[in-house]
């Protein structure tokens, strides 16, 4: 927080000044109708929906994004603790806090904070699914929400998502030759990941169809 605080007063970045904040204000003024305008396809929808939640106010957006940074640290701590114990949790969170560049993005109106929050939430959900593959409905939802956030704010994981979906569907639906417990656990894990990935992809697919059908932007 001591490293982030001086950056709370930095100038608004070009992307936020010319895209995210003006579009957030248009969304507030025009409502849902703005989502059907040609301008709405120029950036991912959550990049202006998120600022609009805070009335397009830079100070509020930056404070919310700093809060996301703290939540990311908690998620990273929990992920490290579950996968590698206390040393992994301490090392991973320390590396994130001391990273020379990463903290620059949080006291801004940019899309990196919510993308990273979504990514950590997604990974945390997958880790918990791996621990409880037979009782993982709430973690399927958690992973789906996290992945959905990344796709709607900075869509760079679409191809990876499709590969994950295809792979997990094959493992889940492949004819089973025996009833070994390990095989059953793998299938349950694959089922959970396939479902969470499908739910995450549906809103992004809807946006892609809207942009493609209405504006020819696929």
ZAVEX-720387 format. One record per residue: residue number from 1; residue in one letter; x, y, z of N, C-alpha, C in turn. Coordinates in Angstrom, 1 decimal, padded with zeros to 4 digits. Each point is the difference from the previous one (the first is absolute). Last residue first. Example, Ala and Ser with C-alpha at 12.3 -4.5 7.8 and 13.67 -1.06 7.14 Angstrom:
ZAVEX-720387
<node 2 's' <012.8 -002.2 007.1> <000.9 001.1 000.0> <-000.8 001.1 000.8>> <node 1 'a' <000.3 -005.7 -000.1> <-000.9 001.2 000.0> <000.9 001.2 000.0>> 
***
This chain:
ZAVEX-720387
<node 218 'x' <-016.0 -009.8 -035.8> <000.0 -001.3 000.6> <001.2 -000.2 000.9>> <node 217 'x' <-003.2 003.9 -002.5> <001.3 -000.1 000.8> <000.0 -001.3 000.8>> <node 216 'x' <-003.7 002.0 -002.8> <001.0 -000.7 -000.8> <001.4 -000.1 000.7>> <node 215 'x' <-004.4 001.9 001.7> <001.1 000.9 -000.5> <001.0 -000.7 -000.8>> <node 214 'x' <-004.0 -002.2 001.9> <-000.4 001.4 -000.2> <001.0 000.8 -000.7>> <node 213 'x' <000.9 -004.7 001.0> <-001.3 000.1 -000.8> <-000.3 001.5 -000.3>> <node 212 'x' <003.9 -000.9 002.7> <000.1 -000.5 -001.4> <-001.2 000.2 -000.8>> <node 211 'x' <000.0 001.2 004.6> <000.9 000.9 -000.8> <000.2 -000.5 -001.4>> <node 210 'x' <-002.6 -002.6 002.9> <-000.6 001.3 -000.1> <000.8 000.9 -000.9>> <node 209 'x' <001.8 -004.2 001.2> <-001.1 -000.1 -001.0> <-000.7 001.3 -000.2>> <node 208 'x' <003.3 -000.2 003.3> <000.6 -000.2 -001.4> <-001.1 -000.1 -001.0>> <node 207 'x' <-001.3 000.3 004.5> <000.5 001.2 -000.5> <000.6 -000.1 -001.4>> <node 206 'x' <-001.5 -003.9 002.0> <-001.1 000.9 -000.2> <000.4 001.3 -000.5>> <node 205 'x' <003.3 -003.1 001.5> <-000.6 -000.4 -001.3> <-001.2 000.9 -000.4>> <node 204 'x' <001.8 000.6 004.2> <001.0 000.5 -001.0> <-000.5 -000.4 -001.4>> <node 203 'x' <-002.5 -001.6 003.7> <-000.1 001.4 -000.2> <000.9 000.6 -001.0>> <node 202 'x' <000.5 -004.7 000.8> <-001.4 000.4 -000.5> <-000.2 001.5 -000.2>> <node 201 'x' <003.9 -002.4 002.0> <000.1 000.3 -001.4> <-001.3 000.6 -000.5>> <node 200 'x' <000.5 -001.7 004.5> <000.8 001.2 -000.2> <000.0 000.5 -001.4>> <node 199 'x' <-002.1 -004.1 001.1> <-000.8 001.1 000.5> <000.8 001.3 -000.1>> <node 198 'x' <002.2 -003.9 -001.4> <-001.2 000.2 -000.8> <-000.8 001.2 000.5>> <node 197 'x' <003.6 -001.5 002.6> <000.5 000.7 -001.2> <-001.1 000.3 -001.0>> <node 196 'x' <-001.0 -002.5 003.9> <000.4 001.4 000.4> <000.5 000.7 -001.2>> <node 195 'x' <-001.0 -004.5 -000.6> <-001.2 000.7 000.3> <000.3 001.5 000.3>> <node 194 'x' <003.6 -003.0 -000.7> <-000.8 000.2 -001.3> <-001.2 000.8 000.3>> <node 193 'x' <002.5 -001.3 003.7> <000.7 001.0 -000.8> <-000.7 000.3 -001.3>> <node 192 'x' <-001.7 -003.5 002.7> <-000.2 001.3 000.7> <000.7 001.1 -000.8>> <node 191 'x' <000.5 -004.4 -001.6> <-001.4 000.5 -000.1> <-000.2 001.3 000.6>> <node 190 'x' <004.2 -002.1 000.6> <-000.2 000.5 -001.4> <-001.4 000.5 -000.2>> <node 189 'x' <000.9 -002.0 004.1> <000.7 001.2 -000.1> <-000.2 000.6 -001.4>> <node 188 'x' <-001.8 -004.2 000.7> <-000.7 001.0 000.7> <000.7 001.4 000.0>> <node 187 'x' <002.2 -003.7 -001.9> <-001.2 000.3 -000.8> <-000.8 001.1 000.7>> <node 186 'x' <003.7 -001.7 002.3> <000.4 000.8 -001.2> <-001.1 000.4 -000.8>> <node 185 'x' <-000.9 -002.9 003.5> <000.4 001.3 000.5> <000.4 000.9 -001.1>> <node 184 'x' <-000.8 -004.5 -001.0> <-001.3 000.7 000.3> <000.3 001.4 000.5>> <node 183 'x' <003.6 -002.8 -000.7> <-000.6 000.3 -001.3> <-001.2 000.8 000.2>> <node 182 'x' <002.1 -001.8 003.8> <000.8 001.1 -000.6> <-000.6 000.5 -001.3>> <node 181 'x' <-002.0 -003.8 002.0> <-000.3 001.2 000.8> <000.8 001.2 -000.6>> <node 180 'x' <-001.4 -004.3 -003.0> <001.0 000.4 001.0> <-000.3 001.3 000.6>> <node 179 'x' <-002.4 -003.1 -003.3> <-000.6 000.8 001.1> <001.0 000.4 001.0>> <node 178 'x' <000.2 -001.0 -005.6> <000.0 -000.7 001.3> <-000.6 001.0 001.0>> <node 177 'x' <000.2 001.1 -004.6> <000.2 -001.5 -000.1> <000.0 -000.7 001.3>> <node 176 'x' <-002.4 004.6 -002.4> <000.8 -000.5 001.2> <000.1 -001.5 -000.1>> <node 175 'x' <-000.7 004.2 -003.8> <-000.5 -001.2 000.5> <000.9 -000.6 001.1>> <node 174 'x' <-000.1 005.3 -000.9> <000.6 -001.2 -000.6> <-000.5 -001.3 000.7>> <node 173 'x' <-001.1 004.7 001.3> <-000.9 -000.8 -000.8> <000.6 -001.3 -000.7>> <node 172 'x' <002.6 003.1 002.8> <-001.3 -000.2 000.7> <-000.9 -001.0 -000.7>> <node 171 'x' <004.2 001.5 -001.9> <000.2 -000.8 001.2> <-001.3 -000.4 000.7>> <node 170 'x' <-000.3 002.9 -003.7> <000.5 -001.3 -000.5> <000.2 -000.9 001.2>> <node 169 'x' <-001.1 004.4 000.9> <-001.2 -000.7 -000.5> <000.4 -001.4 -000.5>> <node 168 'x' <003.4 003.0 001.4> <-000.7 -000.5 001.1> <-001.3 -000.8 -000.4>> <node 167 'x' <002.8 002.1 -003.3> <000.7 -001.1 000.7> <-000.8 -000.6 001.1>> <node 166 'x' <-001.8 003.7 -002.4> <000.1 -001.2 -000.9> <000.6 -001.1 000.8>> <node 165 'x' <-000.1 004.2 002.1> <-001.3 -000.6 -000.1> <000.0 -001.3 -000.8>> <node 164 'x' <004.0 002.5 000.4> <-000.4 -000.6 001.3> <-001.3 -000.7 -000.1>> <node 163 'x' <001.3 002.5 -003.7> <000.8 -001.2 000.1> <-000.3 -000.7 001.3>> <node 162 'x' <-002.1 004.1 -000.7> <-000.5 -001.0 -000.9> <000.8 -001.3 000.1>> <node 161 'x' <001.5 003.7 002.5> <-001.2 -000.5 000.5> <-000.6 -001.1 -000.9>> <node 160 'x' <003.8 002.3 -001.5> <000.3 -000.9 001.1> <-001.2 -000.6 000.6>> <node 159 'x' <-000.6 003.3 -003.2> <000.5 -001.3 -000.6> <000.4 -001.0 001.1>> <node 158 'x' <-001.5 004.3 001.4> <-001.1 -000.8 -000.6> <000.5 -001.3 -000.6>> <node 157 'x' <002.1 003.8 002.7> <000.1 -001.4 000.4> <-001.0 -000.9 -000.8>> <node 156 'x' <000.5 005.0 000.0> <001.3 -000.6 -000.6> <000.1 -001.5 000.3>> <node 155 'x' <-003.3 004.5 000.7> <-000.2 -001.4 -000.5> <001.2 -000.5 -000.7>> <node 154 'x' <-001.6 003.4 003.8> <001.2 000.0 -000.8> <000.0 -001.4 -000.7>> <node 153 'x' <-003.9 001.3 002.4> <000.8 001.2 000.2> <001.2 000.1 -000.8>> <node 152 'x' <-003.1 -003.8 000.1> <-000.8 001.2 -000.3> <000.7 001.3 000.2>> <node 151 'x' <002.0 -004.3 000.9> <-000.4 000.0 -001.4> <-000.8 001.3 -000.4>> <node 150 'x' <001.4 -000.9 004.5> <001.2 000.2 -000.8> <-000.5 000.2 -001.5>> <node 149 'x' <-003.3 -001.1 003.2> <000.5 001.4 000.1> <001.2 000.3 -000.9>> <node 148 'x' <-001.7 -004.4 000.2> <-000.9 000.9 -000.7> <000.4 001.4 000.1>> <node 147 'x' <002.2 -003.3 002.6> <000.4 000.0 -001.4> <-000.9 000.9 -000.9>> <node 146 'x' <-001.1 -000.3 004.6> <001.4 000.6 -000.2> <000.4 000.0 -001.4>> <node 145 'x' <-004.1 -002.1 001.1> <-000.1 001.5 000.2> <001.4 000.6 -000.3>> <node 144 'x' <-000.2 -004.7 000.0> <-000.7 000.6 -001.1> <-000.1 001.5 000.0>> <node 143 'x' <001.7 -002.4 003.7> <001.0 000.0 -001.1> <-000.6 000.6 -001.2>> <node 142 'x' <-002.9 -000.5 003.7> <001.1 001.0 000.3> <001.0 000.1 -001.2>> <node 141 'x' <-003.4 -003.3 -000.2> <-000.6 001.4 -000.2> <001.1 001.0 000.2>> <node 140 'x' <001.1 -004.4 001.0> <-000.2 000.1 -001.4> <-000.5 001.4 -000.4>> <node 139 'x' <000.4 -001.0 004.5> <001.3 000.3 -000.6> <-000.1 000.0 -001.5>> <node 138 'x' <-003.8 -001.3 002.4> <000.2 001.4 000.3> <001.4 000.5 -000.6>> <node 137 'x' <-001.2 -004.6 -000.4> <-000.9 000.9 -000.8> <000.3 001.5 000.3>> <node 136 'x' <002.1 -004.6 001.4> <000.7 001.3 -000.5> <-000.9 001.0 -000.6>> <node 135 'x' <000.7 -005.0 002.0> <-000.9 001.0 000.6> <000.5 001.4 -000.3>> <node 134 'x' <002.2 -003.9 -001.7> <-001.3 -000.5 000.1> <-001.0 000.9 000.6>> <node 133 'x' <004.8 001.0 -000.5> <-000.6 -000.2 -001.3> <-001.5 -000.5 000.0>> <node 132 'x' <003.6 002.4 003.3> <-001.3 -000.6 000.2> <-000.7 -000.2 -001.3>> <node 131 'x' <004.5 001.6 000.1> <-000.1 -000.6 001.3> <-001.3 -000.7 000.3>> <node 130 'x' <000.7 002.3 -004.1> <000.9 -001.1 000.1> <000.0 -000.7 001.3>> <node 129 'x' <-002.4 004.0 -000.6> <-000.7 -001.1 -000.7> <000.9 -001.3 000.1>> <node 128 'x' <001.8 004.0 001.7> <-001.0 -000.6 000.9> <-000.8 -001.1 -000.7>> <node 127 'x' <003.1 002.3 -002.6> <000.8 -000.7 001.1> <-001.0 -000.7 000.9>> <node 126 'x' <-001.8 002.8 -003.4> <000.6 -001.3 -000.5> <000.7 -000.8 001.0>> <node 125 'x' <-001.5 004.3 001.2> <-001.2 -000.9 -000.2> <000.5 -001.3 -000.6>> <node 124 'x' <003.2 003.4 000.4> <-000.4 -000.5 001.3> <-001.2 -001.0 -000.1>> <node 123 'x' <001.4 002.1 -003.9> <001.0 -000.9 000.4> <-000.4 -000.6 001.4>> <node 122 'x' <-002.7 003.5 -001.7> <-000.1 -001.2 -000.8> <001.0 -001.1 000.5>> <node 121 'x' <000.3 004.2 001.9> <-001.2 -000.6 000.5> <-000.2 -001.3 -000.8>> <node 120 'x' <003.5 002.7 -001.3> <000.3 -000.6 001.3> <-001.2 -000.8 000.5>> <node 119 'x' <-000.5 002.5 -003.9> <000.9 -001.1 -000.3> <000.3 -000.8 001.4>> <node 118 'x' <-002.6 004.0 000.0> <-000.7 -001.1 -000.6> <000.9 -001.3 -000.1>> <node 117 'x' <002.0 004.0 001.5> <-001.0 -000.5 001.0> <-000.7 -001.2 -000.5>> <node 116 'x' <002.7 002.3 -003.0> <000.8 -000.8 000.9> <-000.9 -000.6 001.1>> <node 115 'x' <-002.1 002.9 -003.1> <000.5 -001.2 -000.6> <000.8 -000.9 000.9>> <node 114 'x' <-001.4 004.2 001.5> <-001.1 -001.0 000.0> <000.4 -001.2 -000.7>> <node 113 'x' <003.3 003.4 000.1> <-000.5 -000.4 001.4> <-001.1 -001.1 000.0>> <node 112 'x' <001.7 002.1 -004.2> <000.8 -001.1 000.6> <-000.5 -000.4 001.4>> <node 111 'x' <-001.7 003.6 -003.1> <-000.7 -001.3 000.1> <000.8 -001.1 000.7>> <node 110 'x' <000.2 005.7 000.9> <000.3 -001.0 -001.0> <-000.7 -001.4 000.3>> <node 109 'x' <000.4 004.5 002.4> <-001.3 -000.4 -000.5> <000.1 -001.1 -001.1>> <node 108 'x' <003.3 000.8 004.5> <-000.3 000.6 -001.3> <-001.4 -000.4 -000.4>> <node 107 'x' <003.3 -001.6 003.7> <-000.6 001.3 000.2> <-000.3 000.7 -001.3>> <node 106 'x' <001.9 -004.4 -000.4> <-001.2 000.0 000.8> <-000.6 001.4 000.3>> <node 105 'x' <004.1 -001.3 -002.6> <-001.2 000.0 -000.7> <-001.3 000.1 000.8>> <node 104 'x' <004.7 -000.2 001.6> <-000.2 001.3 -000.7> <-001.4 000.0 -000.6>> <node 103 'x' <002.0 -003.8 002.2> <-000.8 000.9 000.9> <-000.3 001.3 -000.7>> <node 102 'x' <002.9 -003.3 -002.2> <-001.4 -000.4 000.2> <-000.9 001.0 000.7>> <node 101 'x' <005.0 000.2 -000.8> <-000.9 000.6 -001.0> <-001.5 -000.2 000.4>> <node 100 'x' <004.0 -001.8 002.4> <000.3 001.4 -000.3> <-001.0 000.7 -000.8>> <node 99 'x' <-000.7 -004.0 003.7> <000.2 000.1 -001.4> <000.2 001.5 -000.4>> <node 98 'x' <-000.9 -001.9 004.5> <001.3 000.7 -000.3> <000.2 000.1 -001.5>> <node 97 'x' <-004.0 -002.1 001.8> <000.1 001.3 000.6> <001.3 000.8 -000.4>> <node 96 'x' <-000.7 -004.5 -001.5> <-001.0 000.9 -000.6> <000.1 001.4 000.6>> <node 95 'x' <002.8 -003.4 001.8> <000.4 000.4 -001.4> <-001.0 000.9 -000.7>> <node 94 'x' <-001.1 -001.7 004.3> <001.1 001.0 000.1> <000.5 000.4 -001.4>> <node 93 'x' <-003.3 -003.3 000.3> <-000.5 001.3 000.3> <001.1 001.0 000.1>> <node 92 'x' <001.3 -004.4 -000.8> <-000.8 000.5 -001.1> <-000.5 001.4 000.3>> <node 91 'x' <002.4 -002.4 003.4> <000.9 000.4 -001.1> <-000.9 000.7 -001.1>> <node 90 'x' <-002.2 -001.8 003.8> <000.8 001.2 000.3> <000.8 000.5 -001.2>> <node 89 'x' <-002.5 -004.0 -000.5> <-000.9 001.2 000.2> <000.8 001.2 000.3>> <node 88 'x' <002.3 -004.1 -000.3> <-000.5 000.5 -001.3> <-000.9 001.2 000.1>> <node 87 'x' <001.6 -002.0 004.0> <001.1 000.6 -000.7> <-000.4 000.5 -001.4>> <node 86 'x' <-003.3 -002.3 002.8> <000.4 001.4 000.4> <001.1 000.6 -000.8>> <node 85 'x' <-002.5 -004.0 -002.5> <000.2 000.3 001.4> <000.5 001.4 000.2>> <node 84 'x' <-001.3 -002.0 -004.3> <001.4 -000.2 000.4> <000.3 000.3 001.5>> <node 83 'x' <-004.5 000.1 -002.3> <000.9 -000.8 -001.0> <001.3 -000.3 000.6>> <node 82 'x' <-003.2 002.6 002.5> <-000.6 -001.3 -000.3> <000.9 -000.9 -000.9>> <node 81 'x' <001.3 004.5 001.2> <-000.1 -000.8 001.2> <-000.5 -001.4 -000.3>> <node 80 'x' <000.2 003.2 -003.5> <001.3 -000.5 000.4> <-000.1 -000.9 001.2>> <node 79 'x' <-004.0 002.1 -001.3> <000.5 -000.9 -001.0> <001.3 -000.6 000.4>> <node 78 'x' <-001.7 003.4 002.7> <-000.7 -001.3 000.2> <000.4 -001.0 -001.1>> <node 77 'x' <001.9 004.2 -000.3> <000.5 -000.6 001.3> <-000.7 -001.3 000.1>> <node 76 'x' <-001.4 002.7 -003.5> <001.3 -000.6 -000.3> <000.5 -000.8 001.2>> <node 75 'x' <-004.0 002.5 000.5> <-000.2 -001.2 -000.8> <001.3 -000.7 -000.3>> <node 74 'x' <000.3 004.0 002.3> <-000.7 -001.0 000.9> <-000.2 -001.3 -000.8>> <node 73 'x' <001.7 003.7 -002.3> <001.0 -000.5 000.9> <-000.6 -001.1 000.9>> <node 72 'x' <-002.9 002.3 -002.9> <000.9 -000.9 -000.8> <001.0 -000.6 000.9>> <node 71 'x' <-002.8 003.3 001.9> <-000.7 -001.3 -000.2> <000.9 -001.0 -000.8>> <node 70 'x' <001.6 004.4 000.4> <000.1 -000.7 001.3> <-000.7 -001.4 000.0>> <node 69 'x' <-000.3 002.7 -003.8> <001.4 -000.4 000.2> <000.1 -000.8 001.3>> <node 68 'x' <-004.1 002.1 -001.0> <000.2 -001.2 -000.8> <001.4 -000.6 000.2>> <node 67 'x' <-000.9 004.2 001.8> <-000.7 -001.1 000.8> <000.2 -001.3 -000.7>> <node 66 'x' <001.4 003.7 -002.3> <001.0 -000.3 001.1> <-000.6 -001.1 000.9>> <node 65 'x' <-002.8 001.7 -003.3> <001.0 -000.9 -000.6> <001.1 -000.3 001.0>> <node 64 'x' <-003.5 002.9 001.3> <-000.5 -001.3 -000.2> <001.0 -000.9 -000.6>> <node 63 'x' <001.2 004.5 000.4> <-000.2 -000.6 001.4> <-000.5 -001.5 -000.2>> <node 62 'x' <000.2 002.6 -003.9> <001.3 -000.4 000.5> <000.0 -000.6 001.3>> <node 61 'x' <-004.0 001.6 -001.7> <000.4 -001.1 -000.8> <001.4 -000.5 000.5>> <node 60 'x' <-001.8 003.9 001.9> <-000.7 -001.2 000.4> <000.4 -001.2 -000.7>> <node 59 'x' <001.8 004.2 -001.3> <000.4 -000.4 001.4> <-000.6 -001.2 000.5>> <node 58 'x' <-001.3 001.8 -004.3> <001.3 -000.6 000.0> <000.5 -000.5 001.4>> <node 57 'x' <-005.1 000.2 -002.0> <000.9 000.8 000.8> <001.3 -000.6 000.2>> <node 56 'x' <-004.1 -001.6 -002.3> <001.0 000.6 -000.8> <001.0 000.9 000.7>> <node 55 'x' <-003.7 -002.7 001.9> <-000.4 001.3 -000.5> <001.1 000.7 -000.8>> <node 54 'x' <000.1 -004.5 001.8> <000.4 001.0 001.0> <-000.2 001.4 -000.6>> <node 53 'x' <-001.2 -003.8 -002.5> <-000.5 -000.4 001.3> <000.3 001.1 001.0>> <node 52 'x' <001.8 000.2 -004.4> <-001.3 000.6 000.1> <-000.7 -000.3 001.4>> <node 51 'x' <004.3 -001.8 -001.3> <000.1 001.4 000.4> <-001.4 000.6 000.2>> <node 50 'x' <000.0 -004.5 -001.5> <000.6 000.1 001.3> <000.2 001.5 000.4>> <node 49 'x' <-001.5 -000.9 -004.4> <-001.1 -000.4 001.0> <000.6 000.2 001.4>> <node 48 'x' <002.9 000.5 -003.7> <-000.8 001.2 000.3> <-001.1 -000.3 000.9>> <node 47 'x' <002.9 -003.5 -001.2> <001.0 001.1 000.2> <-000.7 001.3 000.2>> <node 46 'x' <-002.2 -004.2 -001.0> <000.2 000.3 001.4> <001.0 001.1 000.3>> <node 45 'x' <-001.1 -001.4 -004.6> <-001.1 000.6 000.7> <000.3 000.3 001.5>> <node 44 'x' <003.7 000.0 -004.0> <-000.7 -001.0 000.7> <-001.0 000.6 001.0>> <node 43 'x' <001.3 002.9 -004.2> <000.7 -000.6 001.1> <-000.9 -001.0 000.6>> <node 42 'x' <-001.4 002.0 -003.9> <001.4 000.4 -000.1> <000.8 -000.5 001.1>> <node 41 'x' <-004.9 -000.3 -000.8> <000.8 -001.2 -000.5> <001.5 000.4 000.0>> <node 40 'x' <-003.6 003.1 001.1> <000.1 -001.0 001.1> <001.0 -001.1 -000.4>> <node 39 'x' <-001.5 003.6 -003.0> <001.1 000.3 000.9> <000.3 -001.1 001.0>> <node 38 'x' <-003.8 -000.1 -002.9> <001.2 -000.4 -000.7> <001.2 000.3 000.9>> <node 37 'x' <-004.7 -001.1 002.4> <000.6 001.0 -000.9> <001.3 -000.4 -000.6>> <node 36 'x' <-002.9 -002.2 003.5> <-000.3 -000.3 -001.4> <000.5 001.0 -001.0>> <node 35 'x' <000.6 000.4 004.7> <000.5 -001.3 -000.3> <-000.2 -000.4 -001.4>> <node 34 'x' <-002.0 003.9 001.9> <001.4 000.3 -000.5> <000.7 -001.4 -000.3>> <node 33 'x' <-004.5 000.2 001.8> <000.1 000.3 -001.4> <001.4 000.2 -000.5>> <node 32 'x' <-001.3 -000.7 004.6> <000.3 -001.2 -000.7> <000.2 000.3 -001.5>> <node 31 'x' <000.4 004.4 002.6> <-000.4 -001.3 000.5> <000.4 -001.1 -000.9>> <node 30 'x' <000.9 004.9 -000.1> <-000.9 -000.6 -001.0> <-000.5 -001.3 000.5>> <node 29 'x' <002.9 002.7 002.7> <-001.0 001.0 -000.6> <-001.0 -000.8 -000.8>> <node 28 'x' <003.6 -002.4 002.0> <-000.8 000.6 001.1> <-001.1 000.9 -000.6>> <node 27 'x' <003.2 -001.7 -003.0> <-000.9 -001.1 000.5> <-000.9 000.5 001.1>> <node 26 'x' <003.2 002.9 -001.6> <-001.1 -000.2 -001.0> <-000.9 -001.1 000.4>> <node 25 'x' <003.8 000.8 002.7> <-001.0 001.1 000.1> <-001.1 -000.1 -001.0>> <node 24 'x' <003.5 -003.1 -000.3> <-000.7 -000.2 001.3> <-001.1 001.1 000.2>> <node 23 'x' <003.0 000.4 -003.6> <-001.1 -001.0 -000.3> <-000.8 -000.3 001.3>> <node 22 'x' <003.6 003.1 000.3> <-001.0 000.5 -000.8> <-001.1 -001.0 -000.3>> <node 21 'x' <003.8 -001.6 002.5> <-000.8 001.0 000.7> <-001.1 000.6 -000.8>> <node 20 'x' <003.0 -003.2 -002.1> <-000.8 -000.6 001.1> <-000.9 001.0 000.7>> <node 19 'x' <002.7 001.6 -003.9> <-000.9 -001.1 -000.2> <-000.8 -000.4 001.2>> <node 18 'x' <003.4 003.6 -000.3> <-000.7 000.1 -001.3> <-001.0 -001.2 -000.2>> <node 17 'x' <002.6 000.5 004.1> <-000.5 001.4 -000.3> <-000.8 000.0 -001.3>> <node 16 'x' <002.2 -004.0 001.5> <-001.1 000.4 000.9> <-000.7 001.3 -000.4>> <node 15 'x' <003.9 -001.4 -002.4> <-001.1 -000.9 -000.2> <-001.3 000.3 000.8>> <node 14 'x' <004.1 002.5 000.7> <-000.7 000.3 -001.2> <-001.2 -000.9 -000.3>> <node 13 'x' <001.4 001.0 005.1> <000.6 -000.6 -001.2> <-000.8 000.3 -001.2>> <node 12 'x' <000.2 003.1 004.5> <-000.8 -001.0 -000.6> <000.7 -000.5 -001.3>> <node 11 'x' <002.9 002.0 004.1> <-000.9 000.5 -001.1> <-000.8 -001.2 -000.6>> <node 10 'x' <001.6 -000.2 005.2> <000.6 000.1 -001.3> <-001.0 000.3 -001.1>> <node 9 'x' <-000.5 -000.8 005.0> <-000.2 001.3 -000.6> <000.6 000.2 -001.4>> <node 8 'x' <000.4 -004.0 002.7> <-001.4 000.3 000.0> <-000.3 001.3 -000.7>> <node 7 'x' <004.4 -001.9 001.1> <-000.5 -000.1 -001.4> <-001.5 000.3 -000.1>> <node 6 'x' <002.5 -000.3 004.2> <000.4 001.2 -000.7> <-000.5 000.0 -001.5>> <node 5 'x' <-001.1 -003.8 002.9> <-000.6 001.2 000.4> <000.4 001.3 -000.8>> <node 4 'x' <001.8 -004.7 -000.2> <-001.1 000.3 -000.9> <-000.5 001.5 000.3>> <node 3 'x' <003.5 -002.1 002.6> <000.5 000.2 -001.4> <-001.1 000.5 -000.9>> <node 2 'x' <-001.1 -001.0 004.5> <000.9 001.2 000.0> <000.6 000.2 -001.4>> <node 1 'x' <-002.7 -003.8 000.7> <-000.8 001.2 000.0> <000.9 001.3 000.0>> 
***
